[in-house]
Amino acid sequence: DLEADDSLSRAVQGQAREAIADADAVALVVDARAGLRAGDAEVGRILRRADVPVVVVANKVDSANEEPLVADFYALGLGEPMGVAASQGRGVGDLLDRLAELARDAATELPDEGAERVALAVIGRPNVGKSSLVNAFLGTERVIVSAQAGTTRDAIDTPLTFDGRGLTL
């Protein structure tokens, strides 16, 4: 929440900005059921100014009936949003394919030919499903998932190999 000014919120904002600056690609996770929320436009502006490809991931799209909810996120101006249901694995394979494509594109631009991993920042508001998405990518419960907001507070660097390419989530 970019409006929050308590020390924890400021620290989380700082971590997110650092993750964006260090990333080769960003997955912005949003809650499709909640729709566009206060502050989303500002995050969109930050990401549009960043020199990094962004995939908007509209999570909690549990069925085809909920797919129209994804359209709201075109307003962020970050390209075509992808609807997924991380807790069920719905759409996660297609998302991984898209991220692997970004990783291949980023790999061609790496100044150090010996670089083996592409950094992917997974960011978003509390309880949009970032941890569930990371767990779905990994196929294991690496990150704690809870209905309680703010369960994961620190950046967790997690290696993943997909489609023959090394990623760090």
DSSP file (Angstrom, degrees, kcal/mol; ACC not computed):
  #  RESIDUE AA STRUCTURE BP1 BP2  ACC     N-H-->O    O-->H-N    N-H-->O    O-->H-N    TCO  KAPPA ALPHA  PHI   PSI    X-CA   Y-CA   Z-CA
    1    1 A D    >         0   0    0      0, 0.0     3,-0.8     0, 0.0    12,-0.1   0.000 360.0 360.0 360.0 110.6    0.0    0.0    0.0
    2    2 A L  T 3   +     0   0    0      1,-0.2    37,-0.1    11,-0.0    11,-0.0   0.657 360.0  59.5 -72.1 -14.7    1.8    3.1   -1.2
    3    3 A E  T 3  S+     0   0    0      2,-0.0    -1,-0.2     6,-0.0     2,-0.1   0.743  83.7  97.5 -81.7 -25.0   -0.4    5.3    1.0
    4    4 A A    <   -     0   0    0     -3,-0.8     0, 0.0     1,-0.1     0, 0.0  -0.370  48.3-176.6 -68.4 141.4    0.7    3.6    4.2
    5    5 A D        +     0   0    0     -2,-0.1    -1,-0.1     4,-0.1     2,-0.1   0.270  38.9 119.3-124.8  12.0    3.5    5.3    6.1
    6    6 A D  S  > S-     0   0    0      1,-0.1     4,-2.5     4,-0.0     5,-0.2  -0.368  76.7-107.4 -73.1 162.7    4.2    3.0    9.0
    7    7 A S  H  > S+     0   0    0      1,-0.2     4,-2.1     2,-0.2     5,-0.1   0.860 117.3  50.4 -63.5 -38.2    7.8    1.6    9.2
    8    8 A L  H  > S+     0   0    0      2,-0.2     4,-2.4     1,-0.2    -1,-0.2   0.936 111.8  47.8 -66.0 -44.9    6.8   -1.9    8.1
    9    9 A S  H  > S+     0   0    0      1,-0.2     4,-2.5     2,-0.2    -2,-0.2   0.913 112.0  49.9 -61.7 -42.6    4.9   -0.7    5.1
   10   10 A R  H  X S+     0   0    0     -4,-2.5     4,-2.3     1,-0.2    -1,-0.2   0.886 110.3  50.7 -62.7 -39.0    7.8    1.6    4.1
   11   11 A A  H  X S+     0   0    0     -4,-2.1     4,-2.3    -5,-0.2    -2,-0.2   0.912 110.8  48.3 -65.6 -42.0   10.2   -1.3    4.4
   12   12 A V  H  X S+     0   0    0     -4,-2.4     4,-2.4     2,-0.2    -2,-0.2   0.909 110.8  51.5 -64.3 -42.1    8.0   -3.5    2.2
   13   13 A Q  H  X S+     0   0    0     -4,-2.5     4,-2.4     1,-0.2    -2,-0.2   0.914 109.8  49.8 -60.2 -43.0    7.7   -0.7   -0.3
   14   14 A G  H  X S+     0   0    0     -4,-2.3     4,-2.4     2,-0.2    -2,-0.2   0.908 109.8  50.4 -62.1 -42.7   11.5   -0.4   -0.4
   15   15 A Q  H  X S+     0   0    0     -4,-2.3     4,-2.6     1,-0.2    -2,-0.2   0.910 110.4  50.2 -61.6 -42.1   11.9   -4.1   -0.8
   16   16 A A  H  X S+     0   0    0     -4,-2.4     4,-2.4     2,-0.2    -2,-0.2   0.916 110.4  49.2 -63.9 -42.7    9.5   -4.1   -3.8
   17   17 A R  H  X S+     0   0    0     -4,-2.4     4,-2.3     1,-0.2    -1,-0.2   0.899 112.4  48.2 -64.3 -40.0   11.3   -1.2   -5.4
   18   18 A E  H  X S+     0   0    0     -4,-2.4     4,-2.2     2,-0.2    -2,-0.2   0.906 110.2  52.0 -65.1 -40.8   14.7   -3.0   -5.0
   19   19 A A  H  X S+     0   0    0     -4,-2.6     4,-1.3     1,-0.2    -2,-0.2   0.911 110.4  48.5 -62.3 -41.9   13.2   -6.2   -6.4
   20   20 A I  H  < S+     0   0    0     -4,-2.4     3,-0.3     1,-0.2    -1,-0.2   0.926 112.2  48.8 -62.8 -44.6   11.9   -4.3   -9.5
   21   21 A A  H  < S+     0   0    0     -4,-2.3    -2,-0.2     1,-0.2    -1,-0.2   0.849 117.2  41.2 -64.8 -34.6   15.3   -2.6  -10.0
   22   22 A D  H  < S+     0   0    0     -4,-2.2    -1,-0.2    -5,-0.1    -2,-0.2   0.619  97.2 100.4 -88.2 -13.7   17.2   -5.9   -9.7
   23   23 A A     <  -     0   0    0     -4,-1.3    97,-0.2    -3,-0.3     3,-0.1  -0.371  57.4-156.4 -81.8 151.2   14.7   -8.0  -11.7
   24   24 A D  S    S+     0   0    0     95,-2.7     2,-0.3     1,-0.3    96,-0.2   0.630  90.3   5.6 -88.4 -21.0   15.0   -9.1  -15.3
   25   25 A A  E    S-a  120   0A   0     94,-1.3    96,-2.3    27,-0.2     2,-0.4  -0.972  70.9-141.5-156.6 156.6   11.2   -9.5  -15.3
   26   26 A V  E     -ab 121  54A   0     27,-2.4    29,-2.7    -2,-0.3     2,-0.7  -0.987   2.3-159.2-128.0 133.7    8.3   -8.8  -12.9
   27   27 A A  E     -ab 122  55A   0     94,-3.3    96,-2.2    -2,-0.4     2,-0.8  -0.949  13.9-160.0-106.4 109.6    5.2  -10.7  -12.2
   28   28 A L  E     -ab 123  56A   0     27,-2.2    29,-3.1    -2,-0.7     2,-0.5  -0.822  10.4-155.1 -91.2 111.0    2.7   -8.3  -10.7
   29   29 A V  E     +ab 124  57A   0     94,-3.4    96,-0.5    -2,-0.8     2,-0.3  -0.764  17.7 174.5 -93.6 127.7    0.1  -10.5   -8.9
   30   30 A V  E     - b   0  58A   0     27,-2.8    29,-3.0    -2,-0.5     2,-0.8  -0.876  36.7-110.7-127.2 160.2   -3.3   -9.0   -8.4
   31   31 A D  E  >  - b   0  59A   0     -2,-0.3     4,-1.3     4,-0.3     3,-0.4  -0.828  22.9-162.8 -94.3 107.9   -6.6  -10.4   -6.9
   32   32 A A  T  4 S+     0   0    0     27,-2.5    -1,-0.2    -2,-0.8    28,-0.1   0.857  89.1  54.6 -60.6 -35.9   -9.0  -10.7   -9.9
   33   33 A R  T  4 S+     0   0    0     26,-0.5    -1,-0.2     1,-0.2    27,-0.1   0.855 108.8  47.6 -68.1 -33.9  -12.0  -11.0   -7.5
   34   34 A A  T  4 S-     0   0    0     -3,-0.4    -1,-0.2     1,-0.2    -2,-0.2   0.725  99.4-157.0 -78.3 -21.6  -11.1   -7.7   -5.7
   35   35 A G     <  -     0   0    0     -4,-1.3    -4,-0.3    -3,-0.1    -1,-0.2  -0.187  48.6 -14.6  73.7-172.1  -10.6   -5.9   -9.0
   36   36 A L  S    S-     0   0    0     -4,-0.1     2,-0.3    -6,-0.1     3,-0.0  -0.435  76.6-163.6 -63.0 133.3   -8.5   -2.8   -9.4
   37   37 A R    >   -     0   0    0     -2,-0.1     3,-2.3     1,-0.1     4,-0.4  -0.747  31.6 -72.4-119.2 165.9   -7.8   -1.4   -6.0
   38   38 A A  T 3  S+     0   0    0     -2,-0.3    -1,-0.1     1,-0.3     0, 0.0  -0.308 121.0  23.1 -54.5 133.2   -6.5    1.9   -4.7
   39   39 A G  T 3> S+     0   0    0    -38,-0.1     4,-2.2   -37,-0.1    -1,-0.3   0.158  90.1 105.7  94.5 -18.6   -2.9    2.3   -5.5
   40   40 A D  H <> S+     0   0    0     -3,-2.3     4,-2.6     1,-0.2    -2,-0.1   0.898  79.3  52.7 -62.0 -39.2   -2.9   -0.2   -8.4
   41   41 A A  H  > S+     0   0    0     -4,-0.4     4,-2.2     1,-0.2    -1,-0.2   0.893 109.0  50.2 -63.2 -38.8   -2.6    2.7  -10.9
   42   42 A E  H  > S+     0   0    0      2,-0.2     4,-2.2     1,-0.2    -1,-0.2   0.909 110.4  48.7 -66.4 -41.5    0.4    4.1   -9.0
   43   43 A V  H  X S+     0   0    0     -4,-2.2     4,-2.6     1,-0.2    -2,-0.2   0.901 109.5  54.3 -62.9 -39.8    2.1    0.7   -9.1
   44   44 A G  H  X S+     0   0    0     -4,-2.6     4,-2.5     1,-0.2    -2,-0.2   0.909 107.4  49.7 -58.7 -42.9    1.3    0.5  -12.8
   45   45 A R  H  X S+     0   0    0     -4,-2.2     4,-1.7     2,-0.2    -2,-0.2   0.913 110.3  50.5 -62.7 -42.8    3.1    3.9  -13.3
   46   46 A I  H  X S+     0   0    0     -4,-2.2     4,-1.1     1,-0.2    -2,-0.2   0.932 113.8  44.7 -60.2 -45.7    6.1    2.7  -11.4
   47   47 A L  H  < S+     0   0    0     -4,-2.6     5,-0.4     1,-0.2    -2,-0.2   0.841 108.8  55.6 -72.1 -32.7    6.3   -0.5  -13.5
   48   48 A R  H  < S+     0   0    0     -4,-2.5    -1,-0.2     1,-0.2    -2,-0.2   0.846 109.7  48.0 -66.4 -31.7    5.7    1.3  -16.8
   49   49 A R  H  < S+     0   0    0     -4,-1.7    -1,-0.2    -5,-0.2    -2,-0.2   0.738  94.8  93.6 -78.4 -23.2    8.7    3.5  -16.0
   50   50 A A  S  < S-     0   0    0     -4,-1.1     2,-1.4    -5,-0.2   -29,-0.1  -0.414  81.1-128.5 -71.3 145.5   10.9    0.5  -15.0
   51   51 A D  S    S+     0   0    0     -2,-0.1    -1,-0.1     2,-0.1    -3,-0.1  -0.483  76.8  97.1 -92.6  64.6   13.1   -0.9  -17.8
   52   52 A V  S    S-     0   0    0     -2,-1.4   -27,-0.2    -5,-0.4     2,-0.1  -0.990  79.1-106.7-151.9 139.0   11.8   -4.4  -17.2
   53   53 A P        -     0   0    0      0, 0.0   -27,-2.4     0, 0.0     2,-0.4  -0.448  38.0-156.5 -68.7 143.7    9.1   -6.6  -18.8
   54   54 A V  E     -b   26   0A   0    -29,-0.2     2,-0.5    24,-0.1   -27,-0.2  -0.965  14.2-164.0-125.9 136.7    6.0   -7.1  -16.7
   55   55 A V  E     -b   27   0A   0    -29,-2.7   -27,-2.2    -2,-0.4     2,-0.6  -0.988  16.9-144.2-115.6 122.7    3.4   -9.8  -16.6
   56   56 A V  E     -b   28   0A   0     -2,-0.5    26,-3.0    24,-0.3     2,-0.7  -0.787  15.3-161.0 -86.1 121.2    0.2   -8.9  -14.8
   57   57 A V  E     -bc  29  82A   0    -29,-3.1   -27,-2.8    -2,-0.6     2,-1.1  -0.898   5.2-159.9-109.3 106.2   -1.1  -12.1  -13.1
   58   58 A A  E     -bc  30  83A   0     24,-2.7    26,-2.6    -2,-0.7     3,-0.3  -0.756  22.1-164.9 -87.4 102.2   -4.7  -11.9  -12.1
   59   59 A N  E     +b   31   0A   0    -29,-3.0   -27,-2.5    -2,-1.1   -26,-0.5  -0.357  58.1  46.8 -87.4 165.8   -5.0  -14.6   -9.5
   60   60 A K        +     0   0    0     24,-0.2     2,-1.2     1,-0.2    25,-0.2   0.748  62.0 141.8  73.4  28.9   -8.0  -16.3   -8.0
   61   61 A V        +     0   0    0     23,-2.7    -1,-0.2    -3,-0.3     6,-0.1  -0.758  21.4 171.1 -95.0  85.0   -9.7  -16.9  -11.4
   62   62 A D        +     0   0    0     -2,-1.2     2,-0.3    -3,-0.1    -1,-0.2   0.640  56.1  16.3 -77.6 -16.3  -11.0  -20.3  -10.4
   63   63 A S  S >  S-     0   0    0     -3,-0.1     3,-1.5     1,-0.1     4,-0.4  -0.955  80.9-101.1-150.5 166.9  -13.2  -21.0  -13.4
   64   64 A A  G >  S+     0   0    0     -2,-0.3     3,-1.2     1,-0.3    -1,-0.1   0.800 117.1  67.2 -60.7 -28.5  -13.9  -19.9  -16.9
   65   65 A N  G 3  S+     0   0    0      1,-0.3    -1,-0.3     2,-0.1     4,-0.1   0.760 100.2  49.8 -63.1 -24.4  -16.9  -17.9  -15.6
   66   66 A E  G X  S+     0   0    0     -3,-1.5     3,-1.7     1,-0.2     4,-0.4   0.485  81.1  96.9 -94.1  -3.9  -14.4  -15.6  -13.7
   67   67 A E  G X  S+     0   0    0     -3,-1.2     3,-2.0    -4,-0.4     4,-0.4   0.849  73.0  65.3 -54.8 -38.4  -12.2  -14.9  -16.8
   68   68 A P  G >  S+     0   0    0      0, 0.0     3,-1.0     0, 0.0     4,-0.4   0.764  88.1  70.7 -58.9 -21.5  -14.0  -11.6  -17.6
   69   69 A L  G X  S+     0   0    0     -3,-1.7     3,-1.0     1,-0.2     4,-0.3   0.789  86.6  66.7 -62.2 -26.5  -12.6  -10.3  -14.2
   70   70 A V  G X  S+     0   0    0     -3,-2.0     3,-1.8    -4,-0.4    -1,-0.2   0.813  83.5  73.2 -65.2 -31.1   -9.2  -10.2  -15.8
   71   71 A A  G X  S+     0   0    0     -3,-1.0     3,-1.8    -4,-0.4     4,-0.4   0.786  81.6  70.5 -58.9 -30.0  -10.2   -7.5  -18.3
   72   72 A D  G X  S+     0   0    0     -3,-1.0     3,-1.2    -4,-0.4    -1,-0.3   0.807  90.1  63.0 -54.7 -30.4  -10.1   -4.8  -15.5
   73   73 A F  G X  S+     0   0    0     -3,-1.8     3,-1.2    -4,-0.3     5,-0.4   0.498  77.7  80.9 -84.6  -3.5   -6.3   -5.1  -15.3
   74   74 A Y  G X  S+     0   0    0     -3,-1.8     3,-2.2     1,-0.2     5,-0.3   0.813  79.9  73.8 -61.6 -28.6   -5.8   -3.8  -18.9
   75   75 A A  G <  S+     0   0    0     -3,-1.2    -1,-0.2    -4,-0.4    -2,-0.2   0.685  79.9  71.2 -60.5 -18.4   -6.3   -0.4  -17.3
   76   76 A L  G <  S-     0   0    0     -3,-1.2    -1,-0.3     3,-0.1    -2,-0.2   0.695 101.0-133.0 -72.0 -17.6   -2.8   -0.7  -15.7
   77   77 A G  S <  S+     0   0    0     -3,-2.2    -2,-0.1    -4,-0.2    -3,-0.1   0.811  71.8 118.6  72.0  29.4   -1.2   -0.3  -19.2
   78   78 A L  S    S-     0   0    0      1,-0.5   -22,-0.3    -5,-0.4   -24,-0.1   0.081  77.7-100.4-115.8  22.0    1.1   -3.2  -18.7
   79   79 A G  S    S-     0   0    0     -5,-0.3    -1,-0.5   -24,-0.1    -2,-0.2  -0.462  73.6 -10.6  93.1-167.1   -0.1   -5.5  -21.5
   80   80 A E        -     0   0    0     -2,-0.1   -24,-0.3    -3,-0.1     2,-0.1  -0.562  67.0-139.6 -75.7 117.1   -2.3   -8.5  -21.5
   81   81 A P        -     0   0    0      0, 0.0     2,-0.5     0, 0.0   -24,-0.2  -0.434  12.2-136.5 -73.3 151.7   -3.1   -9.7  -18.0
   82   82 A M  E     -c   57   0A   0    -26,-3.0   -24,-2.7    -2,-0.1     2,-0.5  -0.936   8.7-140.3-111.7 128.8   -3.1  -13.5  -17.4
   83   83 A G  E     +c   58   0A   0     -2,-0.5     2,-0.3   -26,-0.2   -24,-0.2  -0.750  33.1 159.6 -87.8 130.3   -5.8  -15.1  -15.4
   84   84 A V        -     0   0    0    -26,-2.6   -23,-2.7    -2,-0.5     2,-0.4  -0.929  39.7-144.7-140.1 164.5   -4.7  -17.9  -13.1
   85   85 A A  B >>> -D   90   0B   0      5,-2.7     4,-1.7    -2,-0.3     5,-1.4  -0.811  19.7-175.1-128.3  90.6   -5.8  -19.8  -10.0
   86   86 A A  T 345S+     0   0    0     -2,-0.4    -1,-0.1     1,-0.3     3,-0.1   0.854  80.4  57.7 -58.0 -38.7   -2.5  -20.5   -8.2
   87   87 A S  T 345S+     0   0    0      1,-0.2    -1,-0.3    -3,-0.1    42,-0.0   0.762 118.5  32.5 -66.3 -22.8   -4.1  -22.6   -5.5
   88   88 A Q  T <45S-     0   0    0     -3,-1.4    -1,-0.2     2,-0.1    -2,-0.2   0.531 108.0-119.1-106.3 -11.6   -5.5  -25.0   -8.1
   89   89 A G  T >X5 +     0   0    0     -4,-1.7     3,-1.2     1,-0.3     4,-0.5   0.511  57.3 157.2  83.5   4.8   -2.7  -24.7  -10.7
   90   90 A R  B 34<S-D   85   0B   0     -5,-1.4    -5,-2.7     1,-0.3    -1,-0.3  -0.502  72.7  -4.6 -69.3 120.8   -5.2  -23.3  -13.3
   91   91 A G  T 3> S+     0   0    0     -2,-0.4     4,-2.0    -7,-0.2    -1,-0.3   0.389  98.5 116.5  80.6  -3.4   -3.3  -21.3  -15.9
   92   92 A V  H <> S+     0   0    0     -3,-1.2     4,-2.8     1,-0.2     5,-0.2   0.877  72.3  53.5 -68.1 -37.3    0.1  -21.7  -14.1
   93   93 A G  H  X S+     0   0    0     -4,-0.5     4,-2.3     2,-0.2    -1,-0.2   0.920 109.8  47.6 -62.5 -43.8    1.7  -23.7  -16.9
   94   94 A D  H  > S+     0   0    0      2,-0.2     4,-2.2     1,-0.2    -1,-0.2   0.896 112.2  50.8 -63.5 -39.5    0.8  -21.0  -19.5
   95   95 A L  H  X S+     0   0    0     -4,-2.0     4,-2.6     2,-0.2    -2,-0.2   0.926 108.9  50.4 -63.8 -44.6    2.2  -18.4  -17.1
   96   96 A L  H  X S+     0   0    0     -4,-2.8     4,-2.8     1,-0.2    -2,-0.2   0.898 108.8  53.0 -60.6 -39.6    5.4  -20.3  -16.7
   97   97 A D  H  X S+     0   0    0     -4,-2.3     4,-2.0     2,-0.2    -1,-0.2   0.929 110.5  46.9 -59.8 -44.4    5.7  -20.6  -20.5
   98   98 A R  H  X S+     0   0    0     -4,-2.2     4,-2.0     1,-0.2    -2,-0.2   0.907 113.6  47.7 -64.9 -41.2    5.3  -16.8  -20.8
   99   99 A L  H  X S+     0   0    0     -4,-2.6     4,-2.4     2,-0.2    -1,-0.2   0.875 109.3  53.5 -68.1 -36.7    7.8  -16.2  -18.0
  100  100 A A  H  X S+     0   0    0     -4,-2.8     4,-2.4     2,-0.2    -1,-0.2   0.877 107.4  52.4 -64.1 -36.6   10.3  -18.6  -19.7
  101  101 A E  H  X S+     0   0    0     -4,-2.0     4,-2.3     2,-0.2    -2,-0.2   0.922 109.9  47.7 -63.4 -43.8    9.9  -16.6  -22.9
  102  102 A L  H  X S+     0   0    0     -4,-2.0     4,-2.9     1,-0.2    -2,-0.2   0.896 110.4  53.2 -62.1 -38.9   10.7  -13.5  -21.0
  103  103 A A  H  X S+     0   0    0     -4,-2.4     4,-2.4     2,-0.2    -2,-0.2   0.905 108.3  49.2 -63.8 -41.5   13.7  -15.3  -19.4
  104  104 A R  H  X S+     0   0    0     -4,-2.4     4,-1.3     2,-0.2    -1,-0.2   0.922 112.8  47.8 -63.4 -42.5   15.0  -16.3  -22.9
  105  105 A D  H  < S+     0   0    0     -4,-2.3     4,-0.5     1,-0.2     3,-0.3   0.914 113.1  47.7 -63.7 -42.4   14.6  -12.7  -24.1
  106  106 A A  H >X S+     0   0    0     -4,-2.9     3,-1.2     1,-0.2     4,-0.5   0.862 105.3  60.4 -66.0 -35.2   16.4  -11.3  -21.0
  107  107 A A  H >< S+     0   0    0     -4,-2.4     3,-0.8     1,-0.3    -1,-0.2   0.840  99.2  56.0 -63.5 -32.3   19.2  -13.9  -21.4
  108  108 A T  T 3< S+     0   0    0     -4,-1.3    -1,-0.3    -3,-0.3    -2,-0.2   0.693 109.7  47.7 -72.9 -15.6   20.0  -12.5  -24.8
  109  109 A E  T <4 S+     0   0    0     -3,-1.2    -1,-0.2    -4,-0.5    -2,-0.2   0.439  80.4 119.4-103.3  -1.3   20.5   -9.1  -23.2
  110  110 A L    <<  -     0   0    0     -3,-0.8     5,-0.0    -4,-0.5    -3,-0.0  -0.474  56.0-148.9 -69.3 130.4   22.7  -10.2  -20.3
  111  111 A P  S    S+     0   0    0      0, 0.0     2,-0.8     0, 0.0    -1,-0.2   0.819  86.3  64.9 -68.7 -29.5   26.1   -8.4  -20.4
  112  112 A D    >   -     0   0    0      1,-0.1     3,-2.2     2,-0.0    -2,-0.1  -0.838  69.7-161.1 -98.6 107.7   27.8  -11.4  -18.7
  113  113 A E  T 3  S+     0   0    0     -2,-0.8    -1,-0.1     1,-0.3    -3,-0.1   0.717  89.6  61.7 -62.6 -19.0   27.6  -14.4  -21.0
  114  114 A G  T 3  S+     0   0    0     -3,-0.1    -1,-0.3     2,-0.0     2,-0.1   0.523  73.7 120.5 -83.9  -4.4   28.3  -16.7  -18.0
  115  115 A A    <   -     0   0    0     -3,-2.2    -5,-0.1     1,-0.2     3,-0.0  -0.406  37.4-179.7 -63.7 130.6   25.1  -15.6  -16.2
  116  116 A E        +     0   0    0     -2,-0.1    50,-0.8     1,-0.1     2,-0.4   0.652  54.3  57.5-107.7 -19.8   22.9  -18.6  -15.7
  117  117 A R  E     -e  166   0C   0     48,-0.1     2,-0.4    44,-0.0    50,-0.3  -0.895  60.7-148.1-122.1 145.5   19.9  -17.3  -13.9
  118  118 A V  E     -e  167   0C   0     48,-2.0    50,-2.7    -2,-0.4     2,-0.5  -0.917  24.2-129.1-106.0 134.6   17.3  -14.7  -14.7
  119  119 A A  E     -e  168   0C   0     -2,-0.4   -95,-2.7    48,-0.2   -94,-1.3  -0.728  22.6-171.5 -89.1 128.1   15.8  -12.8  -11.7
  120  120 A L  E     -a   25   0A   0     48,-3.1     2,-0.5    -2,-0.5   -94,-0.2  -0.975  10.3-151.8-120.6 117.6   11.9  -12.7  -11.6
  121  121 A A  E     -a   26   0A   0    -96,-2.3   -94,-3.3    -2,-0.5     2,-0.7  -0.777   3.5-160.3 -89.1 127.4   10.3  -10.4   -9.0
  122  122 A V  E     +a   27   0A   0     -2,-0.5     2,-0.3    47,-0.4   -94,-0.2  -0.930  27.1 164.0-106.9 108.5    6.9  -11.6   -7.8
  123  123 A I  E     +a   28   0A   0    -96,-2.2   -94,-3.4    -2,-0.7     2,-0.3  -0.827   5.5 119.1-126.4 162.1    5.2   -8.5   -6.2
  124  124 A G  E     -a   29   0A   0     -2,-0.3   -94,-0.1   -96,-0.2     3,-0.1  -0.887  58.1 -58.0 161.5 172.7    1.7   -7.5   -5.3
  125  125 A R  S >  S-     0   0    0    -96,-0.5     3,-1.1    -2,-0.3     5,-0.3  -0.165  72.4 -73.6 -67.1 165.2   -0.6   -6.4   -2.4
  126  126 A P  T 3  S+     0   0    0      0, 0.0    -1,-0.2     0, 0.0    23,-0.1  -0.344 114.5  11.6 -60.1 142.0   -1.1   -8.6    0.7
  127  127 A N  T 3  S+     0   0    0     21,-0.2    -2,-0.1    -3,-0.1    22,-0.1   0.723  84.6 119.4  63.6  28.2   -3.2  -11.7    0.1
  128  128 A V  S <  S-     0   0    0     -3,-1.1   -96,-0.2   -99,-0.1   -69,-0.1   0.613  91.5 -96.9 -91.3 -13.6   -3.4  -11.6   -3.6
  129  129 A G  S  > S+     0   0    0     -4,-0.2     4,-2.3  -100,-0.1     5,-0.2   0.693  74.8 141.9 110.2  25.7   -1.7  -15.1   -3.8
  130  130 A K  H  > S+     0   0    0     -5,-0.3     4,-2.5     2,-0.2     5,-0.2   0.942  80.0  44.8 -61.8 -47.8    2.0  -14.4   -4.4
  131  131 A S  H  > S+     0   0    0      1,-0.2     4,-2.6     2,-0.2    12,-0.3   0.899 112.4  51.8 -65.0 -40.6    3.1  -17.2   -2.1
  132  132 A S  H  > S+     0   0    0      2,-0.2     4,-2.2     1,-0.2    -1,-0.2   0.894 110.4  49.9 -61.4 -39.0    0.5  -19.6   -3.6
  133  133 A L  H  X S+     0   0    0     -4,-2.3     4,-2.4     2,-0.2    -2,-0.2   0.927 110.2  48.5 -66.8 -45.2    1.8  -18.7   -7.1
  134  134 A V  H  X S+     0   0    0     -4,-2.5     4,-2.2     1,-0.2    -2,-0.2   0.927 112.5  49.4 -60.5 -44.2    5.5  -19.3   -6.1
  135  135 A N  H  X>S+     0   0    0     -4,-2.6     4,-2.0     1,-0.2     5,-1.2   0.891 109.3  52.2 -61.8 -39.2    4.5  -22.7   -4.6
  136  136 A A  H  <5S+     0   0    0     -4,-2.2    -1,-0.2     2,-0.2    -2,-0.2   0.900 109.3  50.0 -64.5 -40.0    2.6  -23.6   -7.8
  137  137 A F  H  <5S+     0   0    0     -4,-2.4    -2,-0.2     1,-0.2    -1,-0.2   0.924 117.0  40.8 -59.9 -44.3    5.7  -22.8   -9.8
  138  138 A L  H  <5S-     0   0    0     -4,-2.2    -2,-0.2     2,-0.2    -1,-0.2   0.710 100.1-133.1 -80.8 -21.4    7.8  -25.0   -7.6
  139  139 A G  T  <5S+     0   0    0     -4,-2.0     2,-0.3     1,-0.3    -3,-0.2   0.729  78.0  79.0  72.9  21.5    5.3  -27.8   -7.2
  140  140 A T  S   <S-     0   0    0     -5,-1.2     2,-1.7    -6,-0.2     3,-0.3  -0.972  93.5 -99.7-153.1 161.9    6.0  -27.8   -3.4
  141  141 A E        +     0   0    0     -2,-0.3    -6,-0.1     1,-0.2    -9,-0.1  -0.544  61.5 143.0 -86.1  72.4    5.0  -25.8   -0.3
  142  142 A R        +     0   0    0     -2,-1.7     2,-0.4   -11,-0.1    -1,-0.2   0.820  63.3  47.3 -79.9 -34.1    8.2  -23.7   -0.1
  143  143 A V  S    S-     0   0    0     -3,-0.3     2,-0.2   -12,-0.3    -1,-0.1  -0.908  93.7-109.1-115.2 137.6    6.4  -20.5    1.0
  144  144 A I        -     0   0    0     -2,-0.4     2,-0.5     7,-0.1   -13,-0.1  -0.428  30.4-158.3 -66.4 131.9    3.9  -20.3    3.8
  145  145 A V        +     0   0    0     -2,-0.2     2,-0.3   -14,-0.1    -1,-0.0  -0.957  22.5 157.6-113.6 129.5    0.3  -19.7    2.6
  146  146 A S        -     0   0    0     -2,-0.5     5,-0.2     2,-0.2     4,-0.1  -0.990  51.0-127.4-148.8 151.7   -2.2  -18.2    5.0
  147  147 A A  S    S+     0   0    0     -2,-0.3     2,-0.5     2,-0.1    -1,-0.1   0.689  88.6  96.7 -70.3 -17.9   -5.4  -16.3    5.0
  148  148 A Q  S >  S-     0   0    0      1,-0.1     3,-0.8     2,-0.0    -2,-0.2  -0.617  83.2-121.7 -76.1 123.2   -3.7  -13.8    7.4
  149  149 A A  T 3  S+     0   0    0     -2,-0.5    -2,-0.1     1,-0.2    -1,-0.1  -0.315  90.5  28.3 -63.3 144.9   -2.3  -10.9    5.4
  150  150 A G  T 3   +     0   0    0      2,-0.1    -1,-0.2    -4,-0.1    -2,-0.0   0.680  69.9 138.1  82.3  19.0    1.5  -10.3    5.7
  151  151 A T  S <  S+     0   0    0     -3,-0.8     2,-0.7    -5,-0.2    -2,-0.1   0.934  70.8  49.0 -61.7 -46.0    2.6  -13.9    6.4
  152  152 A T        +     0   0    0      1,-0.2    -1,-0.2    -8,-0.1    -2,-0.1  -0.855  64.9 157.2 -97.6 113.2    5.6  -13.5    4.0
  153  153 A R        +     0   0    0     -2,-0.7     2,-0.3     2,-0.1    -1,-0.2   0.703  52.2  60.5-109.8 -25.9    7.4  -10.4    4.9
  154  154 A D  S    S-     0   0    0      1,-0.1     2,-0.2  -139,-0.0  -142,-0.0  -0.746  90.8 -98.7-105.6 152.7   10.9  -10.9    3.6
  155  155 A A        -     0   0    0     -2,-0.3     2,-0.6     1,-0.0    -2,-0.1  -0.467  35.5-156.2 -64.0 136.6   12.1  -11.5    0.1
  156  156 A I        -     0   0    0     13,-0.2     2,-0.6    -2,-0.2    -1,-0.0  -0.941   3.1-151.4-121.0 107.1   12.6  -15.2   -0.4
  157  157 A D        +     0   0    0     -2,-0.6    11,-0.0    11,-0.0    -2,-0.0  -0.689  22.2 177.4 -80.6 121.4   15.1  -16.0   -3.3
  158  158 A T        -     0   0    0     -2,-0.6    11,-3.2     2,-0.0     2,-0.2  -0.985  22.5-135.7-130.6 122.9   14.1  -19.4   -4.7
  159  159 A P  E     +F  168   0C   0      0, 0.0     2,-0.3     0, 0.0     9,-0.2  -0.495  26.2 175.2 -77.2 147.9   15.8  -21.1   -7.6
  160  160 A L  E     -F  167   0C   0      7,-2.5     7,-3.5    -2,-0.2     2,-0.5  -0.981  19.7-153.1-150.0 137.1   13.7  -22.7  -10.3
  161  161 A T  E     +F  166   0C   0     -2,-0.3     2,-0.4     5,-0.2     5,-0.2  -0.971  23.7 166.8-113.2 126.3   14.6  -24.4  -13.6
  162  162 A F  E >   -F  165   0C   0      3,-2.3     3,-1.9    -2,-0.5    -2,-0.1  -0.995  65.8  -4.4-141.4 132.2   11.9  -24.3  -16.3
  163  163 A D  T 3  S-     0   0    0     -2,-0.4    -1,-0.1     1,-0.3     3,-0.1   0.855 128.8 -57.9  55.9  37.0   12.2  -25.1  -20.0
  164  164 A G  T 3  S+     0   0    0      1,-0.2     2,-0.4    -3,-0.0    -1,-0.3   0.543 114.8 113.2  74.9   7.6   15.9  -25.5  -19.5
  165  165 A R  E <   - F   0 162C   0     -3,-1.9    -3,-2.3   -47,-0.0     2,-0.4  -0.937  64.5-128.6-117.8 134.7   16.4  -22.0  -18.2
  166  166 A G  E     -eF 117 161C   0    -50,-0.8   -48,-2.0    -2,-0.4     2,-0.3  -0.647  29.7-179.2 -81.3 131.6   17.4  -21.0  -14.7
  167  167 A L  E     -eF 118 160C   0     -7,-3.5    -7,-2.5    -2,-0.4     2,-0.5  -0.928  21.2-150.7-124.7 151.3   15.2  -18.5  -12.8
  168  168 A T  E      eF 119 159C   0    -50,-2.7   -48,-3.1    -2,-0.3   -11,-0.0  -0.976 360.0 360.0-119.6 115.5   15.5  -17.0   -9.4
  169  169 A L              0   0    0    -11,-3.2   -47,-0.4    -2,-0.5   -13,-0.2   0.446 360.0 360.0 -83.3 360.0   12.1  -16.1   -8.0
